[in-house]
Amino acid sequence: MKKCNKLSLFASIFLVFCLTIVVALAQNISKENENNILVLQSYHQGLEWTDNISAGIQSVFKDRSDVNLIFEYLDTKRNYTPEYFEALKLMYKTKAQQNNYEVIIACDNAAFDFMRKYSTEFYPRVPVVYCGVNNLNIEMLKNVPHFYGYDEKVNYKQTISSIKKVFPDRKNILIINDSTTTGIAIRKELQKVLPDFDNLNFEIYSEFTIKEIKKKVAGLDDTWVIYLLVINRDSEGDFISYKKGISAIHEAGDVPIFGSWDFYENKGLFGGKITRGFDQGNHAAHMAETIMKNGISDYIPQINMVVNNYVFDYIEMERFDISPNHLPENSIIINQPKKNENLIFIILVLSLVLLLIVIFLAVRLSFKRRRANELQRLVDEKTQRLLGINLALKEINTKKDRFLSIMSHDLRGPFSSILGFSSMLHEEFETLDSQEQKQFVGKINSGLKSTYRLIEDLLSWSYAQSGSIEFNPKRENISVINKEIIEVLSFSAEQKSITIINRVPDLVFVTADKNMLSTIIRNLINNAIKFTPRKGVIEIDLEEISNKNNKECLAFSVKDNGVGIPFETQSKLFQIDEIVSTNGTDNESGTGLGLILCKEFVDKHKGKIWVESEATRGSKFVFTLPVI
């Protein structure tokens, strides 16, 4: 019996030992499969801007069990002495020895500056993705080639322009902005745009307490507007939360408050061109995810942009009697009251019933006259339609004749060359040496290539005209499409020692048909290579602009320093009845159909395409897409 008990005890101890080993191995495997990302926040948890950035980062990795987000907070809004920063340095130097990180995300200026100083020492070979950084320039990144990300790029100019549009009679603007590190950086950026508004009077208010702000705002009349920037610390060094700051201003006076950040929304902010912390964090997290998956690439720019939107509060619009018609184009309105759908439905039904009664009575009273008028209208309409069809057919026939004439000329040339050389090769083959035979075969091959390109362009254009190509727009990353095309065409560029400079930011999304968009970009870059001399330069850019209707759109441009295009030829480039075909700088042949196909596809996206050029001074082709 005792022997059995001893065996049972030994078996139990051995089982516990085995389970301990299994658990330990499972934990080690789990840790090995985890990718640690350090998220270094400049400020403290609970500050809305900080929490919004964190939410944007978490939205990307919420379904990634293999990613472990480690959040750290420098708390520099409430602590900013040299002694405090020295303590931070020692603490993070110690912590850096405990964890291995795949990527570090630095949020806002304080974390960005901290990482610029210590990332190489504390976290060697770890890439840093930044976001929410004010007053950023490329010089700041010269010594940190492992830094990539998004500057905050607050559009102060567009917010002030919206003040002018919404309140044209208010000529005085009180700019409230504290003297913290962030406030000073913001003021530097703001000073660059104020001279553009010489018809407005600006007063910058930087040294204050909450009591002094209330007194200042209470004394403003209806000629004033407030532009609220940051007020995180008063002149006595006390911390001010975003909610406390804007609430004090809103309660003290009857003046509209404009701003540039989402943390003032729903607290009395009238509106402005709003920078959202969630978007900053979301874009930075996507870039971190890309770097973890594909590693560092030359195609990732160090500085990238996030597109912002105009946002206005319906409650404040009602307070100052402002209708949506007074707002900038494509503005987002928050806090609009929900409509009573049942009441609207009842009104619509009653209106429909009344309308049917009126129509029934009208038909009975004037049936004969109405029928006669209707018949006459149909006759007139059919006549006008036939006249229009006749004119359209004449125009199509004219274009067809011109098109066939050009195509027959372009096809006859290569085929004549092919037939001539092939006949000579056939008849005199025995008398030609191998060098001459090779030369004749090369001429025939060149002619066949030229003819194939012409037929290929002709078929693509024909499909577009017939409607055989389905237009299927989706959310696409134009940066990735552009890089793939550059990679394919890089061999052609290298053959002519041409340098391609790509300035298209990473992670810019558009709503477009991928195949059509690829065709447009490929044709423009291919044309630039064709008409750029050896050792030339091609520049590719993407920027946000406003069109003639003041609607924001993205402008994609391809610029070369090649032969240029005469002014009289530029108007013919996109017309099917005026096809322009010119050989390249290395005598490369072309059909002239490529640019016509580009225009067809740009028109389907409701965009515009144009050329800016002078003979011998290069060309710049630009097309636009609406902002999503």
C-alpha positions as CSV (number, residue, x, y, z in Angstrom):
1,M,0.0,0.0,0.0
2,K,2.8,2.4,0.9
3,K,4.6,1.5,-2.3
4,C,1.5,2.4,-4.3
5,N,1.3,5.7,-2.5
6,K,5.0,6.5,-3.3
7,L,4.5,5.6,-7.0
8,S,1.3,7.8,-7.1
9,L,3.2,10.8,-5.5
10,F,6.1,10.4,-7.9
11,A,3.7,10.3,-10.9
12,S,2.0,13.5,-9.7
13,I,5.3,15.3,-9.3
14,F,6.5,14.2,-12.8
15,L,3.1,15.3,-14.3
16,V,3.4,18.8,-12.7
17,F,7.0,19.0,-14.0
18,C,6.0,18.2,-17.6
19,L,3.1,20.7,-17.5
20,T,5.5,23.4,-16.2
21,I,7.8,22.7,-19.1
22,V,4.9,22.8,-21.6
23,V,3.6,26.1,-20.3
24,A,7.1,27.7,-20.3
25,L,7.6,26.5,-23.9
26,A,4.2,27.8,-25.0
27,Q,5.0,31.2,-23.4
28,N,8.3,31.4,-25.2
29,I,6.7,30.5,-28.5
30,S,4.0,33.1,-27.9
31,K,6.6,35.8,-27.2
32,E,8.6,34.8,-30.3
33,N,5.5,35.2,-32.5
34,E,4.7,38.6,-31.1
35,N,5.8,41.8,-32.9
36,N,6.3,44.6,-30.3
37,I,5.4,48.2,-31.4
38,L,6.4,51.0,-29.0
39,V,3.9,53.9,-29.2
40,L,5.5,56.9,-27.6
41,Q,3.0,59.6,-26.8
42,S,4.2,63.2,-26.1
43,Y,1.4,64.0,-23.7
44,H,-0.7,62.2,-21.1
45,Q,-3.5,59.6,-21.4
46,G,-6.9,61.3,-21.1
47,L,-5.9,64.3,-23.3
48,E,-8.3,64.0,-26.2
49,W,-5.8,64.6,-29.0
50,T,-3.5,61.9,-27.5
51,D,-6.4,59.5,-27.1
52,N,-7.6,60.1,-30.6
53,I,-4.2,59.3,-32.1
54,S,-4.1,56.1,-29.9
55,A,-7.6,55.1,-31.2
56,G,-6.4,55.6,-34.8
57,I,-3.4,53.3,-34.2
58,Q,-5.5,50.7,-32.4
59,S,-8.0,50.6,-35.3
60,V,-5.3,49.2,-37.6
61,F,-4.1,46.5,-35.3
62,K,-7.3,45.5,-33.5
63,D,-7.5,42.1,-35.3
64,R,-3.7,41.4,-35.2
65,S,-3.1,38.9,-32.5
66,D,0.6,38.9,-33.5
67,V,1.1,42.6,-32.7
68,N,1.7,43.8,-29.2
69,L,1.1,47.6,-28.8
70,I,3.1,49.1,-25.9
71,F,1.9,52.6,-25.0
72,E,4.2,55.1,-23.1
73,Y,3.4,58.7,-22.2
74,L,6.1,61.5,-21.8
75,D,3.4,63.8,-20.1
76,T,5.1,67.0,-21.3
77,K,2.0,69.1,-21.2
78,R,2.1,68.9,-17.4
79,N,5.9,68.4,-16.8
80,Y,8.5,70.3,-18.8
81,T,11.5,71.1,-16.6
82,P,15.1,70.1,-17.6
83,E,15.3,67.8,-14.5
84,Y,12.2,66.0,-15.7
85,F,13.6,65.4,-19.2
86,E,16.8,64.1,-17.7
87,A,14.8,61.6,-15.6
88,L,12.9,60.5,-18.7
89,K,16.2,59.9,-20.5
90,L,17.4,57.6,-17.7
91,M,14.1,55.8,-17.4
92,Y,13.7,55.0,-21.1
93,K,17.4,54.0,-21.4
94,T,16.7,51.4,-18.8
95,K,13.4,50.3,-20.3
96,A,15.0,49.9,-23.8
97,Q,17.0,47.0,-22.5
98,Q,13.9,45.0,-21.5
99,N,12.0,44.8,-24.9
100,N,12.8,44.3,-28.5
101,Y,10.7,46.5,-30.9
102,E,9.9,46.0,-34.6
103,V,8.8,49.6,-35.1
104,I,8.5,52.7,-32.9
105,I,5.6,55.2,-33.4
106,A,6.4,58.7,-32.1
107,C,3.4,60.9,-31.7
108,D,3.7,64.8,-31.7
109,N,6.8,67.0,-31.3
110,A,8.0,66.0,-27.9
111,A,8.2,62.3,-28.7
112,F,9.6,63.1,-32.2
113,D,12.4,65.3,-30.6
114,F,13.1,62.7,-27.9
115,M,13.5,59.9,-30.5
116,R,15.7,62.1,-32.8
117,K,18.1,62.5,-29.8
118,Y,18.1,59.0,-28.4
119,S,16.6,56.4,-30.9
120,T,20.0,55.5,-32.4
121,E,21.5,55.0,-28.9
122,F,18.5,53.3,-27.1
123,Y,16.9,51.5,-30.1
124,P,19.6,50.8,-32.7
125,R,18.3,49.7,-36.2
126,V,14.6,50.1,-35.2
127,P,12.6,52.3,-37.8
128,V,10.7,55.2,-36.3
129,V,7.3,56.3,-37.7
130,Y,6.1,59.7,-36.6
131,C,2.8,61.6,-36.7
132,G,1.3,64.9,-35.5
133,V,4.6,66.9,-35.8
134,N,4.3,70.7,-36.2
135,N,6.7,72.9,-38.2
136,L,8.5,70.0,-39.8
137,N,11.1,70.3,-42.6
138,I,13.4,67.9,-44.4
139,E,16.5,69.3,-42.7
140,M,15.2,68.0,-39.4
141,L,15.4,64.4,-40.9
142,K,18.9,64.7,-42.4
143,N,20.6,62.8,-39.6
144,V,17.8,60.3,-39.0
145,P,17.3,58.4,-42.3
146,H,15.3,55.7,-40.4
147,F,12.4,58.2,-39.7
148,Y,9.3,58.1,-41.8
149,G,5.8,59.5,-41.2
150,Y,3.3,62.3,-41.4
151,D,3.6,66.0,-40.4
152,E,0.5,67.5,-38.8
153,K,0.3,70.1,-41.7
154,V,-2.4,72.2,-40.2
155,N,-3.9,74.4,-42.9
156,Y,-4.1,77.8,-41.1
157,K,-4.6,79.6,-44.4
158,Q,-7.7,77.7,-45.4
159,T,-9.2,78.1,-41.9
160,I,-8.7,81.9,-42.1
161,S,-10.2,81.9,-45.7
162,S,-13.3,80.1,-44.3
163,I,-13.7,82.8,-41.7
164,K,-13.7,85.4,-44.5
165,K,-16.2,83.4,-46.5
166,V,-18.6,82.7,-43.6
167,F,-18.3,86.0,-41.8
168,P,-17.3,88.6,-44.5
169,D,-18.2,91.6,-42.3
170,R,-16.0,90.6,-39.4
171,K,-12.6,92.1,-40.0
172,N,-10.9,91.5,-36.5
173,I,-9.5,88.1,-35.6
174,L,-8.3,87.3,-32.0
175,I,-5.7,84.4,-32.2
176,I,-5.4,82.7,-28.8
177,N,-2.3,80.5,-28.6
178,D,-0.1,79.7,-25.6
179,S,3.7,79.9,-25.2
180,T,4.4,76.2,-24.8
181,T,6.8,74.4,-27.2
182,T,3.8,73.4,-29.3
183,G,2.4,76.9,-29.2
184,I,5.7,78.4,-30.3
185,A,6.0,75.9,-33.2
186,I,2.4,76.7,-34.3
187,R,3.1,80.4,-34.2
188,K,6.0,80.0,-36.6
189,E,3.9,78.3,-39.1
190,L,1.0,80.8,-38.7
191,Q,3.3,83.8,-39.3
192,K,3.9,82.5,-42.8
193,V,0.3,82.9,-43.9
194,L,-0.9,86.0,-42.0
195,P,0.6,88.5,-44.6
196,D,-1.7,86.9,-47.2
197,F,-4.7,88.6,-45.5
198,D,-3.9,92.3,-45.5
199,N,-7.6,93.2,-45.3
200,L,-7.9,91.6,-41.9
201,N,-6.7,92.8,-38.5
202,F,-5.0,90.1,-36.3
203,E,-4.3,90.2,-32.6
204,I,-2.2,87.3,-31.1
205,Y,-2.9,86.6,-27.4
206,S,-0.3,84.4,-25.8
207,E,0.2,85.3,-22.1
208,F,-2.9,84.8,-20.1
209,T,-4.8,83.0,-17.2
210,I,-8.3,81.6,-17.6
211,K,-9.7,84.7,-15.8
212,E,-7.9,87.0,-18.1
213,I,-9.1,85.1,-21.2
214,K,-12.7,85.5,-20.0
215,K,-12.3,89.2,-19.5
216,K,-10.7,89.6,-22.9
217,V,-13.4,87.7,-24.8
218,A,-16.3,89.4,-22.9
219,G,-15.1,92.7,-24.4
220,L,-15.3,91.6,-28.0
221,D,-18.0,93.1,-30.2
222,D,-19.7,91.7,-33.4
223,T,-16.7,92.7,-35.6
224,W,-14.5,90.0,-34.0
225,V,-13.9,86.2,-34.6
226,I,-11.8,84.0,-32.4
227,Y,-9.2,81.6,-33.9
228,L,-8.4,79.2,-31.1
229,L,-5.1,77.3,-31.4
230,V,-3.6,75.7,-28.3
231,I,-4.1,76.8,-24.6
232,N,-2.6,73.9,-22.6
233,R,-0.7,76.1,-20.1
234,D,-1.3,79.6,-18.7
235,S,1.2,82.3,-17.9
236,E,1.5,80.9,-14.3
237,G,2.5,77.5,-15.5
238,D,-0.8,75.7,-14.7
239,F,-2.2,73.1,-17.1
240,I,-5.4,73.8,-19.0
241,S,-7.4,71.0,-20.5
242,Y,-8.9,71.5,-24.0
243,K,-12.5,71.2,-22.6
244,K,-11.8,73.8,-19.9
245,G,-10.1,76.2,-22.2
246,I,-12.8,76.4,-25.0
247,S,-15.6,76.2,-22.5
248,A,-14.3,79.3,-20.7
249,I,-14.1,81.2,-24.0
250,H,-17.5,80.0,-25.2
251,E,-19.3,81.0,-22.1
252,A,-17.6,84.4,-21.8
253,G,-18.6,86.0,-25.1
254,D,-20.9,85.9,-28.1
255,V,-18.2,85.5,-30.7
256,P,-17.8,82.6,-33.2
257,I,-14.8,80.3,-32.4
258,F,-12.8,78.8,-35.2
259,G,-10.1,76.1,-34.8
260,S,-7.9,73.5,-36.5
261,W,-8.2,70.3,-34.4
262,D,-10.9,67.8,-33.6
263,F,-10.4,68.0,-29.8
264,Y,-12.4,71.3,-29.7
265,E,-15.4,69.7,-31.5
266,N,-18.8,69.5,-29.7
267,K,-17.5,72.0,-27.1
268,G,-18.5,75.3,-28.8
269,L,-16.3,75.3,-31.8
270,F,-17.9,76.9,-34.9
271,G,-15.6,75.0,-37.3
272,G,-12.6,75.2,-39.6
273,K,-10.2,73.0,-41.7
274,I,-9.9,70.3,-39.1
275,T,-6.9,68.1,-38.4
276,R,-8.0,64.8,-36.8
277,G,-5.8,62.9,-34.4
278,F,-7.5,59.6,-35.4
279,D,-6.4,60.1,-39.0
280,Q,-2.8,60.9,-37.9
281,G,-2.6,57.7,-35.8
282,N,-4.4,55.6,-38.5
283,H,-2.0,56.6,-41.3
284,A,1.1,56.2,-39.0
285,A,-0.1,52.7,-38.1
286,H,-0.6,51.7,-41.7
287,M,2.9,52.8,-42.5
288,A,4.3,50.8,-39.5
289,E,2.3,47.8,-40.7
290,T,3.8,48.2,-44.2
291,I,7.4,48.5,-42.8
292,M,6.9,45.4,-40.7
293,K,5.7,43.4,-43.7
294,N,8.0,44.6,-46.5
295,G,10.9,46.3,-44.6
296,I,12.4,49.8,-45.4
297,S,12.0,50.8,-49.1
298,D,13.4,53.7,-51.1
299,Y,9.8,54.3,-52.3
300,I,8.6,55.4,-48.8
301,P,9.1,59.2,-48.5
302,Q,10.3,60.5,-45.2
303,I,7.6,63.2,-45.1
304,N,3.9,62.4,-46.1
305,M,0.6,64.1,-46.0
306,V,-2.9,63.5,-44.5
307,V,-5.8,65.1,-46.3
308,N,-8.0,67.2,-43.9
309,N,-11.7,68.3,-44.2
310,Y,-13.8,71.4,-43.4
311,V,-16.0,70.6,-40.4
312,F,-18.7,72.9,-39.0
313,D,-21.1,72.5,-36.0
314,Y,-24.8,72.9,-36.8
315,I,-25.6,74.1,-33.3
316,E,-23.1,77.1,-33.7
317,M,-24.4,77.7,-37.2
318,E,-27.9,78.2,-35.8
319,R,-26.6,80.4,-33.0
320,F,-25.1,82.8,-35.6
321,D,-27.8,82.4,-38.2
322,I,-25.5,80.8,-40.9
323,S,-26.9,78.6,-43.6
324,P,-25.0,75.7,-45.3
325,N,-24.8,77.8,-48.4
326,H,-22.3,80.1,-46.7
327,L,-19.9,77.3,-46.0
328,P,-16.9,76.2,-48.2
329,E,-17.5,73.4,-50.8
330,N,-17.6,69.8,-49.5
331,S,-17.9,70.9,-45.8
332,I,-19.0,68.3,-43.2
333,I,-21.7,69.4,-40.8
334,I,-21.9,67.7,-37.4
335,N,-24.8,67.7,-34.9
336,Q,-27.5,68.2,-37.5
337,P,-31.0,67.4,-35.9
338,K,-32.5,64.1,-37.0
339,K,-35.6,64.5,-39.1
340,N,-39.0,63.1,-38.1
341,E,-39.2,60.4,-40.7
342,N,-42.8,59.4,-39.8
343,L,-44.1,63.0,-40.2
344,I,-42.2,63.4,-43.5
345,F,-43.7,60.1,-44.8
346,I,-47.2,61.2,-43.9
347,I,-46.7,64.6,-45.6
348,L,-45.3,62.9,-48.7
349,V,-48.3,60.5,-48.9
350,L,-50.8,63.3,-48.5
351,S,-49.0,65.4,-51.1
352,L,-49.0,62.5,-53.5
353,V,-52.7,61.9,-53.0
354,L,-53.5,65.6,-53.6
355,L,-51.2,65.6,-56.7
356,L,-53.0,62.5,-58.1
357,I,-56.4,64.2,-57.6
358,V,-55.2,67.4,-59.3
359,I,-53.7,65.4,-62.2
360,F,-57.0,63.4,-62.6
361,L,-59.1,66.6,-62.8
362,A,-56.7,68.3,-65.1
363,V,-56.7,65.3,-67.5
364,R,-60.5,65.1,-67.6
365,L,-60.9,68.9,-68.2
366,S,-58.3,69.3,-71.0
367,F,-57.8,65.8,-72.5
368,K,-58.2,66.7,-76.1
369,R,-56.1,69.9,-76.0
370,R,-53.4,68.0,-74.0
371,R,-53.3,65.2,-76.5
372,A,-53.0,67.5,-79.4
373,N,-50.2,69.4,-77.7
374,E,-48.5,66.2,-76.8
375,L,-48.6,64.9,-80.3
376,Q,-47.1,68.2,-81.6
377,R,-44.4,68.1,-78.9
378,L,-43.5,64.5,-79.9
379,V,-43.3,65.5,-83.6
380,D,-41.1,68.5,-82.7
381,E,-38.9,66.4,-80.4
382,K,-38.4,63.7,-83.0
383,T,-37.6,66.3,-85.6
384,Q,-35.0,67.9,-83.4
385,R,-33.5,64.5,-82.4
386,L,-33.2,63.5,-86.0
387,L,-31.5,66.8,-86.9
388,G,-29.1,66.3,-84.0
389,I,-28.4,62.6,-85.0
390,N,-27.8,63.8,-88.6
391,L,-25.2,66.4,-87.4
392,A,-23.6,63.9,-85.1
393,L,-23.3,61.3,-87.9
394,K,-21.7,63.9,-90.2
395,E,-19.2,64.8,-87.5
396,I,-18.5,61.1,-86.8
397,N,-18.0,60.4,-90.6
398,T,-15.6,63.4,-90.8
399,K,-13.6,62.1,-87.8
400,K,-13.8,58.5,-89.2
401,D,-12.4,59.6,-92.6
402,R,-9.6,61.6,-90.9
403,F,-8.9,58.7,-88.5
404,L,-8.8,56.1,-91.3
405,S,-6.6,58.4,-93.4
406,I,-4.1,58.7,-90.5
407,M,-4.2,55.0,-89.6
408,S,-3.7,54.0,-93.3
409,H,-0.8,56.3,-93.5
410,D,0.8,55.1,-90.3
411,L,0.2,51.4,-91.2
412,R,1.4,51.9,-94.8
413,G,4.8,53.3,-93.7
414,P,5.9,50.4,-91.5
415,F,4.5,47.8,-93.9
416,S,6.2,49.3,-96.9
417,S,9.5,49.2,-95.0
418,I,8.9,45.6,-93.9
419,L,7.9,44.5,-97.4
420,G,10.9,46.4,-99.0
421,F,13.5,44.9,-96.7
422,S,12.0,41.4,-96.7
423,S,11.9,41.4,-100.6
424,M,15.5,42.5,-100.8
425,L,16.5,39.9,-98.2
426,H,14.6,37.2,-100.1
427,E,16.0,38.1,-103.5
428,E,19.6,38.9,-102.5
429,F,20.0,36.7,-99.5
430,E,22.9,34.7,-101.0
431,T,24.9,37.8,-102.0
432,L,24.6,39.5,-98.5
433,D,27.1,38.9,-95.8
434,S,26.0,38.0,-92.2
435,Q,26.2,41.7,-91.0
436,E,24.0,42.9,-93.8
437,Q,21.5,40.1,-93.3
438,K,21.4,40.9,-89.5
439,Q,20.9,44.6,-90.4
440,F,17.9,43.8,-92.7
441,V,16.3,41.5,-90.1
442,G,16.7,44.3,-87.5
443,K,14.9,46.8,-89.8
444,I,12.1,44.2,-90.3
445,N,11.9,43.6,-86.6
446,S,11.7,47.4,-85.8
447,G,8.9,47.8,-88.4
448,L,6.9,44.9,-86.9
449,K,7.3,46.4,-83.4
450,S,6.1,49.8,-84.6
451,T,3.1,48.1,-86.3
452,Y,2.3,46.0,-83.2
453,R,2.2,49.1,-81.0
454,L,-0.1,50.9,-83.4
455,I,-2.5,48.0,-83.6
456,E,-2.4,47.6,-79.7
457,D,-3.2,51.3,-79.2
458,L,-5.9,51.1,-81.9
459,L,-7.6,48.1,-80.2
460,S,-7.5,49.8,-76.7
461,W,-9.0,52.9,-78.1
462,S,-11.7,50.9,-80.0
463,Y,-12.6,49.0,-76.8
464,A,-13.0,52.3,-75.0
465,Q,-15.2,53.8,-77.7
466,S,-17.4,50.7,-77.9
467,G,-18.0,50.5,-74.2
468,S,-16.4,47.0,-73.9
469,I,-14.1,48.2,-71.1
470,E,-16.1,48.1,-67.8
471,F,-15.7,51.1,-65.5
472,N,-15.2,49.6,-62.0
473,P,-14.0,52.3,-59.5
474,K,-12.7,51.1,-56.1
475,R,-10.7,52.5,-53.3
476,E,-7.1,52.2,-54.6
477,N,-3.6,53.3,-53.3
478,I,-2.3,55.5,-56.1
479,S,1.1,55.4,-54.5
480,V,1.5,51.6,-55.0
481,I,0.1,51.7,-58.5
482,N,2.6,54.5,-59.4
483,K,5.6,52.6,-57.9
484,E,4.7,49.4,-59.8
485,I,4.6,51.3,-63.1
486,I,7.9,53.0,-62.3
487,E,9.5,49.7,-61.6
488,V,8.3,48.2,-64.9
489,L,9.5,51.3,-67.0
490,S,12.8,51.7,-65.1
491,F,14.6,49.5,-67.7
492,S,13.6,51.9,-70.5
493,A,14.7,54.9,-68.4
494,E,18.0,53.2,-67.6
495,Q,18.7,52.5,-71.3
496,K,18.7,56.3,-71.8
497,S,20.4,57.1,-68.4
498,I,17.2,59.0,-67.3
499,T,16.7,59.8,-63.6
500,I,13.1,59.4,-62.3
501,I,12.3,61.4,-59.2
502,N,9.1,60.1,-57.5
503,R,7.6,62.6,-55.0
504,V,4.2,60.9,-54.7
505,P,3.5,60.4,-50.9
506,D,2.9,57.0,-49.5
507,L,-0.6,55.8,-48.5
508,V,-2.7,58.2,-50.7
509,F,-6.0,56.6,-51.6
510,V,-8.4,57.5,-54.5
511,T,-11.6,56.1,-55.9
512,A,-10.6,54.9,-59.3
513,D,-10.7,52.0,-61.8
514,K,-7.3,50.4,-61.3
515,N,-6.7,49.3,-64.9
516,M,-7.7,52.7,-66.3
517,L,-5.6,54.6,-63.7
518,S,-2.6,52.3,-64.5
519,T,-3.0,53.0,-68.2
520,I,-3.1,56.8,-67.7
521,I,0.1,56.8,-65.5
522,R,1.9,54.3,-67.7
523,N,1.3,56.3,-70.9
524,L,2.4,59.6,-69.3
525,I,5.6,58.2,-67.8
526,N,6.4,56.2,-71.0
527,N,5.9,59.4,-73.1
528,A,8.2,61.4,-70.8
529,I,10.9,58.7,-71.2
530,K,10.4,58.7,-75.0
531,F,10.8,62.5,-75.4
532,T,13.5,63.1,-72.7
533,P,17.1,63.1,-74.0
534,R,19.8,60.9,-72.5
535,K,20.8,61.8,-68.9
536,G,17.6,63.7,-68.5
537,V,15.3,64.0,-65.5
538,I,11.6,63.1,-65.0
539,E,9.7,64.3,-61.9
540,I,6.5,62.7,-60.7
541,D,4.4,64.7,-58.1
542,L,1.0,64.5,-56.4
543,E,-0.6,67.5,-54.7
544,E,-3.9,68.7,-53.4
545,I,-5.4,71.6,-55.3
546,S,-8.7,73.4,-55.8
547,N,-10.3,73.4,-59.3
548,K,-12.1,76.3,-60.9
549,N,-15.3,75.4,-58.9
550,N,-13.2,75.6,-55.6
551,K,-13.6,71.9,-55.1
552,E,-10.6,70.0,-53.8
553,C,-8.9,67.4,-56.0
554,L,-5.7,65.5,-56.3
555,A,-3.4,66.6,-59.2
556,F,-1.0,63.9,-60.5
557,S,1.8,65.4,-62.7
558,V,4.7,64.0,-64.9
559,K,7.3,66.6,-65.8
560,D,10.3,66.1,-68.1
561,N,13.2,68.3,-69.4
562,G,12.9,66.9,-72.9
563,V,12.1,68.4,-76.3
564,G,8.9,70.1,-75.4
565,I,5.8,70.6,-77.5
566,P,5.1,73.7,-79.7
567,F,2.1,75.7,-78.7
568,E,0.2,75.1,-81.9
569,T,0.5,71.3,-81.4
570,Q,-0.7,71.2,-77.8
571,S,-4.4,71.7,-78.6
572,K,-4.3,68.6,-81.0
573,L,-2.8,66.1,-78.5
574,F,-6.1,64.8,-77.1
575,Q,-8.3,65.0,-80.3
576,I,-9.0,61.8,-82.3
577,D,-9.4,63.8,-85.6
578,E,-6.0,65.6,-85.0
579,I,-3.7,62.6,-84.1
580,V,-0.1,63.8,-83.4
581,S,2.6,61.1,-83.9
582,T,6.2,62.1,-83.3
583,N,9.4,60.0,-82.9
584,G,11.3,60.2,-79.6
585,T,14.8,61.5,-78.8
586,D,16.2,58.0,-79.7
587,N,13.9,57.7,-82.7
588,E,11.4,55.7,-80.8
589,S,8.1,55.4,-82.8
590,G,4.6,56.2,-81.5
591,T,1.0,56.2,-82.6
592,G,-0.4,59.3,-80.9
593,L,-3.4,57.2,-79.6
594,G,-1.9,57.0,-76.0
595,L,-2.8,60.5,-74.9
596,I,-6.3,60.2,-76.6
597,L,-6.9,57.0,-74.5
598,C,-5.6,58.9,-71.4
599,K,-8.3,61.6,-71.9
600,E,-11.0,59.0,-72.4
601,F,-10.1,57.3,-69.1
602,V,-9.7,60.7,-67.2
603,D,-13.1,61.8,-68.4
604,K,-14.7,58.6,-67.0
605,H,-13.3,59.6,-63.6
606,K,-14.8,63.1,-64.0
607,G,-11.3,64.6,-64.0
608,K,-9.3,66.9,-66.2
609,I,-6.0,66.4,-68.2
610,W,-3.8,69.1,-69.7
611,V,-0.3,69.9,-70.8
612,E,2.1,72.7,-69.9
613,S,5.0,73.0,-72.3
614,E,7.3,75.1,-74.4
615,A,9.4,73.9,-77.4
616,T,12.9,72.8,-76.2
617,R,12.0,73.4,-72.5
618,G,10.3,70.1,-71.6
619,S,6.7,69.2,-70.8
620,K,4.5,68.7,-67.8
621,F,1.3,66.5,-68.2
622,V,-1.2,66.8,-65.4
623,F,-4.5,65.0,-64.6
624,T,-6.9,65.4,-61.7
625,L,-9.0,63.0,-59.6
626,P,-11.7,64.0,-57.0
627,V,-10.6,63.7,-53.4
628,I,-12.4,60.8,-51.6
